[in-house]
Amino acid sequence: MASQTLGFIGCGNMGGAVLNGILTASFTNPSTEAKPISRFIACTKSAGSAARIESKIAPAHRDIISVVSGQNVQTMRESDIVILGCKPFMADEVLREEGVREALAGKLVISMLAGQSCENLTRIIKEGSGAHGSENMELVQGPKVMKVIPNMGAQFGESMTIIETPAAGIEEAMVRTVEWIFGQVGKIKFLAPEQTGLATVLVGATLATLTLPIEGLLDGCVAEGFRRADAMEMVLQGIRGLSAVLESGAHPAAVRESISSPRGCTIQTLLSLEKAGTRSDFAEAMIQGNKHLKENM
């Protein structure tokens, strides 16, 4: 297996979570296992961001990762595979920079940009600065773009990563490499392009939106006399238990029914939430999130 360099263009919260997850999973303990990646470059927009990333790198990983700032094109040139981890609205600015098209020619480009299609990113790269006025520009091979949407669980090896079904022309070896990279940070699931948008909302909402009911549970427990830390410990273990039950194949409604005893406290909590329309609120949140993503694609 050929050894390759993986470059991150933008290494904020999401990019940093993926990078740290890979390093922790595959490069912490000595191993003879062949890996498709042997070196990393993290390129940030500012020197301050680079310094923050540098400070979090474990000593065991310092010899395989370089952290730079303001060197997007140079990072692309030095990398065999490039992950786009910048903000989606920055795609034009980053990919139209002088030299990007040549730096990414024929390379695997992994986009983590919500709302940006592979086709649009490919177009931006081809039309970028330096693409005009050159007789030889059409001879430059285009990049091989794949779309991948992980979530913040990647840092702890618990991401649910959506991989968009690759377009024709993407080599099988490239697909296997993408599977390896994101398999290090959690589970992966391939979906068709038309399903990727909604999945993007879901994998983000699963982490962000569910913090609201958790905070509500904690606030209620504090109001009734618990220390917040004690309530958090119990809630987290309860979530782990619920996850295990649902993964066994149980339907959410069946779980609620099995826990709710006649005249019990659990049915009272459920009735309170149903009166407030909580379930429909969460459904509407998904619908609105997906609508926003479609409007901004």
BAFI-3210 file (N, C-alpha, C; in Angstrom, 3 decimals, decimal comma, padded with zeros to 6 digits):
// residues 297
n [1|2|3|4|5|6|7|8|9|10|11|12|13|14|15|16|17|18|19|20|21|22|23|24|25|26|27|28|29|30|31|32|33|34|35|36|37|38|39|40|41|42|43|44|45|46|47|48|49|50|51|52|53|54|55|56|57|58|59|60|61|62|63|64|65|66|67|68|69|70|71|72|73|74|75|76|77|78|79|80|81|82|83|84|85|86|87|88|89|90|91|92|93|94|95|96|97|98|99|100|101|102|103|104|105|106|107|108|109|110|111|112|113|114|115|116|117|118|119|120|121|122|123|124|125|126|127|128|129|130|131|132|133|134|135|136|137|138|139|140|141|142|143|144|145|146|147|148|149|150|151|152|153|154|155|156|157|158|159|160|161|162|163|164|165|166|167|168|169|170|171|172|173|174|175|176|177|178|179|180|181|182|183|184|185|186|187|188|189|190|191|192|193|194|195|196|197|198|199|200|201|202|203|204|205|206|207|208|209|210|211|212|213|214|215|216|217|218|219|220|221|222|223|224|225|226|227|228|229|230|231|232|233|234|235|236|237|238|239|240|241|242|243|244|245|246|247|248|249|250|251|252|253|254|255|256|257|258|259|260|261|262|263|264|265|266|267|268|269|270|271|272|273|274|275|276|277|278|279|280|281|282|283|284|285|286|287|288|289|290|291|292|293|294|295|296|297]
n.u [000,844|000,696|002,313|000,933|000,428|-001,774|-003,591|-005,077|-007,227|-008,114|-008,727|-010,506|-013,014|-014,373|-012,536|-010,337|-011,351|-011,600|-008,910|-007,618|-008,987|-008,166|-005,379|-005,356|-006,624|-005,054|-002,326|-001,245|-000,328|002,420|002,482|002,353|000,672|-000,307|-000,822|-002,735|-002,126|000,585|001,598|000,707|-000,682|-001,744|-003,461|-004,222|-006,214|-005,245|-002,352|-002,759|-004,717|-003,258|-001,332|-002,924|-003,755|-001,282|-000,536|-002,133|-001,295|-000,181|002,944|003,845|002,942|004,087|006,121|004,936|003,176|002,605|001,971|000,612|-000,020|-002,024|-001,115|-002,397|-002,214|000,394|000,178|-001,665|-000,098|001,892|000,491|-000,979|-003,581|-006,382|-008,265|-011,077|-011,835|-012,717|-014,949|-018,125|-018,920|-016,541|-015,475|-015,239|-013,310|-011,061|-010,629|-010,295|-007,869|-004,662|-002,953|-004,217|-005,684|-003,715|-002,308|-004,106|-004,552|-005,693|-005,790|-007,181|-009,797|-011,382|-014,378|-015,727|-017,714|-020,746|-023,657|-022,326|-021,928|-020,219|-019,926|-020,148|-017,910|-015,857|-016,223|-015,620|-012,905|-011,854|-012,434|-010,921|-008,484|-005,894|-006,732|-007,452|-006,466|-004,354|-002,877|-002,393|-004,014|-006,313|-005,248|-004,622|-005,288|-008,381|-009,513|-010,360|-013,243|-014,802|-017,603|-018,001|-019,510|-018,871|-019,345|-018,976|-018,371|-016,226|-013,753|-013,660|-013,822|-016,423|-017,978|-020,725|-020,438|-021,300|-020,914|-020,976|-022,210|-019,724|-018,889|-018,806|-015,621|-014,121|-011,532|-011,347|-009,455|-009,184|-011,681|-011,542|-009,537|-010,786|-012,763|-011,112|-009,925|-012,150|-013,271|-011,643|-012,572|-015,099|-018,363|-019,362|-021,450|-022,740|-024,489|-026,863|-026,488|-028,837|-029,796|-027,954|-028,043|-030,185|-029,203|-026,921|-028,006|-029,138|-026,939|-025,589|-027,573|-028,137|-026,122|-026,083|-028,833|-029,973|-028,763|-030,360|-032,812|-031,386|-030,153|-032,488|-033,427|-031,378|-031,616|-034,149|-033,639|-031,772|-033,377|-035,010|-033,294|-030,904|-027,314|-025,756|-023,652|-024,003|-026,500|-025,860|-024,086|-025,837|-027,699|-026,065|-025,298|-027,786|-028,375|-026,470|-027,449|-029,977|-029,163|-027,994|-030,254|-031,874|-030,198|-030,375|-032,604|-035,084|-038,081|-038,511|-041,039|-041,905|-040,000|-040,655|-043,196|-042,593|-041,276|-043,057|-045,044|-048,304|-049,882|-047,424|-044,324|-042,915|-044,759|-046,056|-044,090|-043,810|-046,405|-046,449|-044,518|-045,693|-047,992|-046,821|-046,083|-043,616|-042,454|-043,304|-042,051|-039,350|-039,431|-040,165|-037,914|-035,978|-037,073|-036,958|-034,209|-033,285|-034,581|-033,335|-030,735|-031,123|-031,916|-029,585|-027,801]
n.v [-001,185|002,088|004,835|007,881|011,490|013,357|016,240|018,962|021,492|024,074|023,663|023,616|023,244|020,902|019,778|019,536|017,692|015,370|014,996|014,661|012,403|010,438|010,354|009,516|007,016|005,477|006,075|006,211|004,024|001,766|000,004|-002,563|-002,569|-001,876|001,347|003,688|006,334|008,308|010,712|014,029|017,226|020,189|022,949|026,164|029,210|031,365|032,382|032,192|030,207|028,041|027,829|027,039|024,486|023,218|023,182|021,214|018,819|015,598|014,528|012,119|012,287|014,362|014,136|013,344|015,179|018,369|021,719|024,547|027,949|029,995|028,855|027,515|026,643|025,620|023,564|021,928|021,208|019,632|017,541|014,303|013,624|015,657|017,231|019,218|021,409|023,883|026,715|026,429|028,712|029,811|028,480|029,384|031,459|030,062|027,999|029,272|030,376|031,353|028,835|026,640|024,855|023,442|022,330|020,520|018,718|015,702|014,613|013,137|014,760|015,488|016,584|018,232|020,017|021,283|021,587|022,134|020,872|018,118|018,507|021,295|022,178|021,075|022,531|025,142|024,864|024,278|026,648|028,437|030,950|031,544|029,709|030,825|032,138|030,507|028,342|025,725|024,954|023,338|020,886|020,154|017,828|017,205|017,375|014,605|014,495|013,816|013,665|014,020|013,743|014,084|013,994|015,768|013,748|012,416|012,994|011,356|008,876|008,236|009,102|009,551|009,099|010,321|009,210|010,300|008,562|007,749|009,505|008,443|007,512|007,950|006,364|002,978|002,484|004,983|005,316|003,289|004,344|006,630|005,352|004,099|006,321|007,636|005,549|005,267|007,040|006,436|005,214|004,551|005,490|004,936|007,014|008,018|010,911|012,546|012,090|012,996|015,636|015,840|013,915|015,238|017,267|015,663|014,220|016,290|017,489|015,466|015,574|018,352|019,314|017,537|018,263|020,134|018,943|017,412|019,340|020,405|018,232|018,144|020,694|020,455|018,434|019,684|021,729|020,196|019,284|017,841|017,658|019,141|017,764|015,140|014,554|014,738|012,563|010,387|010,832|010,577|007,875|006,770|007,481|005,974|003,437|003,557|003,807|001,281|-000,360|000,512|-000,091|-002,805|-003,323|-002,544|-000,602|002,939|003,714|001,319|001,032|003,193|002,374|000,027|000,937|002,560|002,393|001,572|004,338|005,405|007,354|007,769|007,761|010,094|012,037|011,684|012,347|015,038|016,060|015,367|016,947|019,399|019,309|018,356|016,320|016,905|019,343|018,650|017,207|019,276|020,854|019,336|019,440|022,196|022,648|021,108|022,419|024,914|024,180|023,280|025,662|027,079|025,807]
n.w [000,000|-000,995|000,545|001,642|001,711|003,639|003,350|005,095|004,279|005,930|009,200|011,430|013,916|012,888|011,014|012,726|014,569|013,004|012,216|014,745|015,583|013,724|014,213|016,898|016,717|014,935|015,058|017,573|019,085|018,532|015,454|012,992|010,950|007,632|006,369|004,480|004,720|005,776|006,544|007,611|006,843|008,222|007,359|008,252|008,364|009,847|011,828|014,529|014,785|013,818|015,818|017,972|017,148|016,959|019,655|020,668|019,677|020,264|021,694|020,516|017,951|016,604|014,711|012,380|011,443|010,027|010,761|009,360|008,265|006,125|003,714|001,536|-001,235|-001,373|000,485|-000,852|-003,050|-001,845|-000,831|-001,289|-001,060|-000,453|002,022|002,187|004,548|005,202|005,814|004,185|002,665|001,986|-000,118|-002,823|-002,600|-001,631|-003,537|-005,943|-005,881|-007,118|-008,839|-007,732|-009,363|-010,832|-008,688|-007,663|-009,666|-010,879|-008,348|-005,336|-003,864|-000,965|000,090|002,854|002,953|003,688|001,696|-000,647|-003,789|-005,408|-008,124|-008,362|-006,918|-008,446|-010,783|-009,878|-009,277|-011,821|-013,143|-011,819|-010,685|-012,967|-014,759|-017,078|-020,228|-020,815|-023,039|-022,543|-020,497|-020,677|-020,823|-018,310|-015,846|-014,218|-010,728|-008,507|-007,020|-003,954|-001,751|001,711|004,844|008,056|011,698|014,880|016,618|015,656|016,826|019,000|017,965|017,285|015,151|012,848|009,696|006,566|003,305|000,083|-002,716|-004,971|-008,012|-011,486|-012,666|-010,427|-008,870|-007,657|-005,676|-004,524|-003,338|-001,414|000,179|001,218|002,709|004,587|005,928|007,168|008,449|010,593|012,426|013,277|012,326|008,914|006,139|002,978|000,747|-001,767|-003,931|-003,862|-001,334|000,405|001,367|003,306|005,069|005,908|007,486|009,473|010,693|011,842|013,420|015,190|017,092|017,847|018,157|020,009|022,342|023,546|024,766|026,619|028,231|029,309|030,859|032,759|033,960|035,126|037,001|038,664|039,676|041,242|043,177|042,653|042,240|039,413|038,153|039,068|037,974|035,259|034,960|035,311|033,265|030,960|031,124|030,877|028,236|026,884|027,489|026,233|023,581|023,182|023,463|021,312|019,158|019,233|017,846|018,727|018,536|018,908|019,997|021,153|023,142|024,829|025,669|027,039|029,256|030,584|033,278|034,683|036,186|036,713|037,120|034,759|032,594|033,178|032,685|029,933|028,978|029,614|027,850|025,386|025,420|025,085|022,493|021,670|020,047|017,409|017,152|016,945|014,558|012,819|013,069|011,691|009,116|008,547|008,722|006,578|004,484|004,554|003,836|001,180|-000,034|-000,019|-001,599]
ca.u [000,000|001,527|002,203|000,503|000,276|-003,140|-003,588|-006,339|-007,369|-009,082|-008,658|-011,204|-013,639|-014,639|-011,277|-009,524|-011,919|-011,230|-007,464|-007,300|-009,540|-007,294|-004,111|-005,581|-007,006|-004,107|-000,924|-000,855|000,455|003,207|001,739|002,938|-000,413|-000,096|-001,780|-002,634|-001,655|001,734|001,964|-000,416|-000,435|-002,933|-003,299|-005,263|-006,238|-004,456|-001,269|-003,329|-005,360|-002,184|-000,716|-003,839|-003,670|000,061|-000,483|-002,931|-000,723|000,553|004,364|004,031|002,478|004,703|007,014|004,187|002,239|003,072|000,882|000,990|-001,128|-001,962|-000,352|-003,322|-001,721|001,572|-000,326|-002,241|001,004|002,645|-000,407|-001,515|-005,031|-006,716|-009,578|-011,563|-012,517|-013,007|-016,375|-018,650|-018,970|-015,176|-015,014|-014,812|-012,058|-009,973|-010,385|-009,946|-006,540|-003,676|-002,196|-004,999|-006,058|-002,547|-001,938|-005,075|-004,748|-005,694|-005,733|-008,416|-010,200|-012,503|-015,077|-016,586|-018,453|-022,190|-024,310|-021,509|-021,888|-018,935|-019,904|-019,886|-016,520|-015,021|-016,345|-014,879|-011,475|-011,505|-012,575|-010,156|-007,437|-004,833|-007,333|-007,734|-005,327|-003,268|-003,201|-002,218|-004,811|-007,241|-004,506|-004,479|-006,302|-009,216|-009,433|-011,361|-013,893|-015,801|-018,230|-018,048|-020,032|-018,741|-019,766|-017,959|-018,009|-014,990|-012,622|-013,699|-014,050|-017,858|-018,681|-021,556|-019,956|-021,995|-020,087|-021,819|-021,816|-018,787|-019,239|-018,004|-014,280|-013,394|-010,890|-011,717|-008,447|-009,502|-012,842|-011,058|-008,788|-011,778|-013,352|-010,135|-009,772|-013,296|-013,497|-010,849|-013,207|-016,473|-019,058|-019,583|-022,633|-022,818|-025,822|-026,955|-026,391|-030,105|-030,068|-026,842|-028,416|-030,932|-028,287|-026,049|-028,765|-029,353|-025,738|-025,271|-028,637|-028,073|-025,269|-026,425|-030,215|-030,286|-028,250|-031,428|-033,549|-030,490|-030,066|-033,763|-033,423|-030,455|-032,207|-035,226|-033,059|-031,183|-034,497|-035,567|-032,360|-029,665|-026,156|-025,757|-022,693|-024,610|-027,548|-025,201|-023,576|-026,951|-028,266|-025,164|-025,404|-029,097|-028,278|-025,745|-028,379|-030,977|-028,500|-027,847|-031,581|-032,317|-029,351|-030,812|-033,725|-036,330|-038,635|-038,611|-042,348|-041,931|-039,172|-041,442|-044,282|-042,068|-040,808|-044,161|-045,918|-049,566|-049,790|-046,007|-043,753|-042,440|-045,869|-046,346|-043,111|-044,121|-047,615|-046,075|-043,828|-046,638|-048,851|-046,043|-045,820|-042,172|-042,079|-043,487|-041,031|-038,114|-039,665|-040,122|-036,510|-035,323|-037,619|-036,431|-032,777|-033,116|-035,039|-032,266|-029,599|-031,494|-031,974|-028,249|-026,915]
ca.v [000,000|003,280|005,793|009,161|012,633|013,881|017,654|019,583|022,908|024,438|022,624|024,149|022,261|019,631|019,239|019,146|016,476|014,246|014,814|014,081|011,049|009,543|010,222|008,716|005,643|004,700|006,458|006,381|002,856|001,170|-001,013|-002,965|-002,524|-000,957|002,442|004,468|007,680|008,272|012,070|014,955|018,662|020,944|024,341|027,033|030,547|032,304|031,845|031,867|028,888|027,056|027,665|026,264|023,084|022,752|022,958|020,041|017,609|014,772|014,357|010,940|012,559|015,585|013,879|012,970|016,232|019,747|022,687|025,800|028,888|030,801|028,173|026,566|026,056|024,815|022,343|021,100|020,657|018,636|016,468|013,367|013,685|016,926|017,358|020,589|021,549|025,290|027,023|026,285|029,971|030,176|027,596|030,170|032,159|029,100|027,171|030,112|030,936|031,066|027,593|025,551|023,853|022,598|021,616|019,452|017,925|014,252|014,183|012,915|015,889|015,081|017,779|018,143|021,271|021,112|022,435|022,279|019,610|017,766|019,126|022,726|022,356|020,784|023,686|026,271|024,590|024,385|028,035|029,259|031,857|030,856|028,801|031,563|032,714|029,544|027,389|024,350|024,720|022,236|019,637|019,858|016,875|017,700|016,622|013,568|015,046|013,033|014,406|013,259|014,557|013,481|014,917|016,039|012,516|011,896|013,153|010,256|007,632|007,930|009,853|008,918|009,793|010,043|009,289|010,325|007,583|008,430|009,625|007,637|008,073|007,879|005,052|002,147|002,669|006,242|005,057|002,504|005,254|007,434|004,457|003,910|007,570|007,938|004,381|005,429|007,975|006,044|004,424|005,226|005,037|005,481|007,439|008,656|012,374|013,181|011,875|013,511|016,883|015,544|013,218|016,267|017,883|014,691|013,885|017,459|017,695|014,426|016,066|019,700|019,488|016,735|018,879|020,930|018,162|016,994|020,468|020,491|017,198|018,561|021,828|019,947|017,703|020,671|022,390|019,264|019,002|017,123|018,367|019,001|016,726|013,833|014,364|014,485|011,186|009,466|011,038|010,011|006,419|006,457|007,598|004,777|002,314|003,721|003,488|-000,173|-000,941|000,816|-000,835|-004,209|-003,430|-002,094|000,647|003,932|003,668|000,113|001,314|004,042|001,586|-000,971|001,608|003,297|001,560|002,224|005,344|005,643|008,688|007,887|008,153|011,500|012,857|011,585|013,119|016,457|016,389|015,272|018,136|020,536|019,121|018,241|015,455|017,633|020,391|018,051|016,912|020,553|021,299|018,635|019,958|023,544|022,533|020,603|023,482|025,922|023,638|023,273|027,040|027,652|024,966]
ca.w [000,000|-001,111|001,632|001,095|002,605|003,700|003,703|005,489|003,970|006,958|010,238|012,591|014,801|012,230|010,514|013,878|015,153|012,130|012,332|016,055|015,634|012,954|014,934|018,105|016,377|014,128|015,162|018,972|019,495|017,445|014,722|011,706|009,965|006,516|006,357|003,244|005,070|006,680|006,933|007,602|006,847|008,615|006,956|008,785|007,769|010,642|012,642|015,837|014,682|013,683|017,133|018,812|016,722|017,338|021,104|021,024|019,084|021,221|021,322|019,676|016,582|016,069|013,575|011,177|011,073|009,910|010,901|008,706|008,076|004,911|002,658|000,926|-002,482|-001,061|001,134|-001,917|-003,862|-001,080|-000,399|-002,282|-000,848|000,194|002,644|002,294|005,830|005,450|005,823|002,815|001,922|001,610|-001,193|-003,984|-002,285|-001,468|-004,718|-007,098|-005,661|-008,177|-008,708|-007,143|-010,373|-011,104|-007,466|-007,396|-010,879|-010,748|-006,950|-004,593|-003,038|-000,109|000,562|004,034|002,899|003,571|000,720|-001,854|-004,535|-006,039|-009,448|-008,224|-006,487|-009,615|-011,682|-009,304|-009,442|-013,243|-013,559|-010,890|-011,137|-013,707|-015,740|-018,304|-020,937|-020,980|-024,101|-022,072|-019,306|-020,892|-020,691|-016,882|-015,404|-013,132|-009,478|-008,261|-005,831|-003,228|-000,656|002,953|005,937|009,385|012,752|015,884|017,315|015,048|017,742|019,963|017,244|017,291|014,108|011,833|008,506|005,318|002,105|-001,105|-003,725|-005,874|-009,426|-012,413|-012,848|-009,159|-008,801|-006,507|-004,632|-003,846|-002,483|-000,273|001,051|001,939|003,708|005,666|006,685|008,024|009,283|011,810|013,364|013,559|011,314|007,639|005,402|001,628|000,332|-003,083|-003,843|-003,505|000,082|001,210|002,030|004,528|005,973|006,472|008,576|010,538|011,456|012,659|014,392|016,213|018,164|018,307|018,581|021,193|023,575|024,164|025,767|027,697|029,168|030,014|031,892|033,815|034,684|035,974|038,130|039,580|040,342|042,220|044,257|042,297|041,698|037,964|037,755|039,327|036,976|033,978|034,978|035,138|031,934|029,964|031,148|030,321|026,776|026,424|027,578|025,182|022,321|023,095|023,253|019,946|018,235|019,235|016,926|019,342|018,018|019,987|020,655|021,986|024,322|025,722|026,260|027,977|030,470|031,211|034,115|035,057|037,253|037,012|036,871|033,378|031,722|033,455|031,950|028,508|028,720|029,670|026,602|024,275|025,483|024,588|021,063|021,511|018,933|016,159|017,115|016,428|013,142|012,105|013,053|010,596|007,860|008,337|008,464|005,216|003,589|004,515|003,076|-000,229|-000,512|-000,088|-002,421]
c.u [000,885|001,256|001,903|000,424|-001,146|-003,090|-004,976|-006,294|-008,502|-009,104|-009,241|-011,804|-013,807|-013,361|-010,385|-010,020|-011,531|-009,735|-007,096|-007,813|-008,673|-005,989|-004,265|-005,826|-005,874|-002,635|-000,450|000,048|001,220|002,425|002,438|001,889|-000,107|-001,203|-001,626|-002,106|-000,481|002,121|000,751|000,091|-001,759|-002,686|-004,488|-005,197|-005,308|-003,378|-001,770|-003,982|-004,316|-001,535|-001,601|-003,799|-002,344|000,120|-001,223|-002,359|000,102|002,003|004,597|003,682|003,221|005,587|006,264|003,196|002,921|001,854|001,348|-000,234|-000,910|-001,193|-001,213|-002,737|-000,511|001,171|-000,912|-001,154|001,689|001,799|-000,835|-003,037|-005,315|-008,132|-009,922|-012,391|-012,797|-014,520|-016,896|-018,641|-017,594|-014,658|-014,496|-013,453|-010,873|-009,622|-010,090|-008,559|-005,580|-002,927|-002,965|-005,283|-004,910|-002,186|-002,848|-005,288|-004,626|-005,742|-007,133|-008,654|-011,456|-013,143|-015,918|-017,496|-019,946|-022,741|-023,532|-021,431|-020,504|-018,813|-019,563|-018,440|-015,560|-015,038|-015,533|-013,380|-011,048|-011,538|-011,706|-009,103|-006,317|-005,382|-007,574|-006,438|-004,172|-003,677|-003,159|-003,153|-005,765|-006,558|-004,325|-005,623|-007,089|-009,060|-010,518|-012,037|-014,914|-016,326|-018,410|-018,542|-019,900|-019,424|-018,717|-017,584|-016,722|-013,813|-012,528|-013,974|-015,503|-018,621|-019,652|-021,250|-020,719|-021,013|-021,015|-021,293|-020,940|-019,250|-018,375|-016,653|-013,465|-012,833|-011,274|-010,734|-008,698|-010,673|-012,412|-010,291|-009,735|-012,438|-012,396|-010,048|-010,922|-013,754|-012,707|-011,585|-014,672|-017,054|-019,262|-020,816|-022,648|-024,274|-025,753|-026,927|-027,681|-030,471|-029,028|-027,206|-029,135|-030,055|-027,328|-026,719|-028,864|-028,096|-025,272|-026,290|-028,597|-027,222|-025,758|-027,830|-030,537|-029,664|-029,343|-032,263|-032,660|-030,340|-031,348|-033,852|-032,537|-031,037|-033,313|-034,698|-032,426|-032,277|-035,096|-034,545|-031,092|-028,534|-026,120|-024,822|-023,271|-025,696|-026,948|-024,690|-024,690|-027,585|-027,390|-025,235|-026,755|-029,096|-027,540|-026,667|-029,432|-030,389|-028,382|-029,191|-032,045|-031,487|-029,727|-032,010|-035,050|-036,777|-038,758|-039,940|-042,449|-041,107|-039,964|-042,527|-043,762|-041,630|-041,955|-045,097|-047,219|-049,380|-048,348|-045,552|-043,327|-043,558|-046,242|-045,361|-043,415|-045,360|-047,325|-045,415|-044,777|-047,581|-048,145|-045,724|-044,355|-041,770|-042,198|-042,484|-039,722|-038,258|-039,570|-038,697|-035,749|-035,773|-037,034|-034,932|-032,504|-033,529|-033,956|-031,093|-029,899|-031,465|-030,594|-027,271|-026,626]
c.v [001,243|004,237|007,172|010,229|013,162|015,327|018,157|021,055|023,437|023,328|023,182|023,027|020,897|018,992|018,763|017,869|015,247|013,955|014,144|012,652|010,045|009,294|009,318|007,256|004,841|005,003|006,660|005,247|002,279|000,034|-001,312|-002,934|-001,490|000,087|003,232|005,875|007,557|009,657|012,987|016,396|019,341|022,407|025,157|028,405|031,501|031,608|031,456|030,501|027,783|026,781|026,837|024,781|022,474|022,388|021,692|018,734|016,858|014,617|013,200|011,195|013,701|015,336|013,515|014,045|017,588|020,656|024,023|026,703|029,678|030,176|027,115|025,859|025,171|023,500|021,396|020,455|019,505|017,426|015,587|013,376|014,962|016,860|018,842|020,707|022,993|025,494|026,946|027,580|030,441|029,381|028,363|030,821|031,204|028,422|027,967|030,748|030,485|029,762|026,412|024,453|022,902|021,749|020,422|018,522|016,428|013,727|013,948|014,113|015,481|016,333|017,456|019,377|021,014|022,075|022,662|020,927|019,372|018,444|020,609|022,986|022,096|021,951|024,878|026,082|024,788|025,837|028,983|030,118|031,069|029,928|029,487|032,052|031,761|028,505|025,953|023,997|023,538|020,880|019,227|018,960|017,444|016,857|015,548|013,923|014,071|013,857|013,502|014,191|013,784|014,373|014,961|014,823|011,912|011,958|011,996|008,911|007,245|008,754|008,950|009,672|009,343|010,215|009,242|009,321|008,254|008,428|008,683|008,318|008,121|006,473|004,303|002,324|003,952|006,058|004,278|003,389|006,130|006,597|004,267|005,157|007,749|006,725|004,443|006,256|007,641|005,178|005,253|004,646|005,729|005,826|008,081|010,171|013,047|013,007|012,526|014,776|016,643|014,827|014,189|016,942|016,924|014,423|015,070|017,654|016,665|014,883|017,391|019,785|018,726|017,281|019,677|020,116|017,676|018,108|020,629|019,469|017,608|019,698|021,365|019,219|018,647|021,373|021,517|018,780|018,248|018,102|018,110|017,887|015,333|013,528|014,035|013,056|010,190|009,592|010,386|008,489|005,974|006,505|006,393|003,556|002,364|003,365|001,978|-000,844|-000,718|000,066|-002,312|-004,423|-002,965|-000,768|001,647|003,890|002,457|000,310|002,148|003,231|000,607|-000,350|002,234|002,360|002,305|003,130|005,696|007,055|008,865|008,339|009,609|012,423|012,838|012,401|014,610|016,896|016,341|016,479|019,353|020,424|018,921|017,422|016,190|018,779|019,849|017,692|018,193|021,093|020,633|019,190|021,326|023,529|022,075|021,661|024,548|025,439|023,659|024,683|027,642|026,799|025,655]
c.w [000,000|000,037|001,056|002,176|002,492|004,183|004,029|005,103|004,841|007,985|011,524|013,419|014,127|011,716|011,637|014,523|014,334|012,258|013,653|016,184|014,901|013,710|016,155|017,762|015,763|014,341|016,601|019,425|018,305|016,777|013,406|010,589|008,877|006,496|005,061|003,469|006,038|007,191|006,783|007,536|007,203|008,292|007,447|008,119|008,507|011,447|014,029|015,853|014,585|015,038|018,053|018,451|017,176|018,813|021,535|020,470|020,119|020,756|020,364|018,210|015,901|014,847|012,300|010,748|011,046|009,992|010,341|008,625|006,795|003,766|001,959|-000,296|-002,225|-000,396|000,099|-002,763|-003,147|-000,697|-001,570|-002,250|-000,071|000,756|002,741|003,568|006,188|005,515|004,384|002,014|001,466|000,414|-002,395|-003,756|-002,259|-002,793|-005,988|-006,944|-006,773|-007,882|-008,171|-008,162|-010,658|-009,888|-007,202|-008,585|-010,611|-009,327|-006,377|-003,684|-002,276|000,463|001,790|004,101|002,676|002,528|-000,555|-002,554|-005,114|-007,399|-009,351|-007,817|-007,657|-010,588|-011,170|-009,511|-010,898|-013,735|-012,737|-011,534|-011,802|-014,758|-017,075|-018,942|-021,125|-022,021|-023,607|-020,915|-019,467|-020,776|-019,232|-016,443|-014,234|-011,876|-009,419|-006,928|-005,252|-002,055|000,553|004,060|007,255|010,422|013,860|016,729|016,801|016,011|018,730|019,296|017,149|016,260|013,349|010,560|007,266|004,162|000,898|-002,126|-004,775|-007,321|-010,253|-012,616|-011,579|-009,007|-007,525|-005,362|-003,841|-002,894|-001,240|000,707|001,860|003,036|004,886|006,540|007,664|008,830|010,577|012,861|013,624|012,453|010,051|006,966|004,045|001,306|-001,043|-002,915|-003,400|-002,034|001,004|001,973|003,344|005,546|006,644|007,653|009,759|011,354|012,307|013,761|015,515|017,387|018,725|018,898|019,856|022,477|024,286|025,147|026,912|028,726|029,964|031,134|033,069|034,646|035,624|037,196|039,148|040,362|041,446|043,247|043,934|042,009|040,199|037,501|037,961|038,294|035,615|033,897|034,691|033,753|030,867|029,938|030,605|028,802|026,198|026,437|026,485|023,821|022,129|022,807|021,816|018,906|018,194|018,319|017,476|018,733|019,169|020,729|021,582|023,252|025,317|026,432|027,302|029,298|031,255|031,954|034,427|036,287|037,608|036,682|035,418|032,441|031,949|032,723|030,459|028,142|028,718|028,368|025,405|024,245|024,907|023,094|020,737|020,290|017,595|016,023|016,539|014,954|012,316|012,024|011,913|009,252|007,547|008,045|007,040|004,189|003,436|003,672|001,577|-000,816|-000,717|-000,890|-003,746]
res [m|a|s|q|t|l|g|f|i|g|c|g|n|m|g|g|a|v|l|n|g|i|l|t|a|s|f|t|n|p|s|t|e|a|k|p|i|s|r|f|i|a|c|t|k|s|a|g|s|a|a|r|i|e|s|k|i|a|p|a|h|r|d|i|i|s|v|v|s|g|q|n|v|q|t|m|r|e|s|d|i|v|i|l|g|c|k|p|f|m|a|d|e|v|l|r|e|e|g|v|r|e|a|l|a|g|k|l|v|i|s|m|l|a|g|q|s|c|e|n|l|t|r|i|i|k|e|g|s|g|a|h|g|s|e|n|m|e|l|v|q|g|p|k|v|m|k|v|i|p|n|m|g|a|q|f|g|e|s|m|t|i|i|e|t|p|a|a|g|i|e|e|a|m|v|r|t|v|e|w|i|f|g|q|v|g|k|i|k|f|l|a|p|e|q|t|g|l|a|t|v|l|v|g|a|t|l|a|t|l|t|l|p|i|e|g|l|l|d|g|c|v|a|e|g|f|r|r|a|d|a|m|e|m|v|l|q|g|i|r|g|l|s|a|v|l|e|s|g|a|h|p|a|a|v|r|e|s|i|s|s|p|r|g|c|t|i|q|t|l|l|s|l|e|k|a|g|t|r|s|d|f|a|e|a|m|i|q|g|n|k|h|l|k|e|n|m]
***
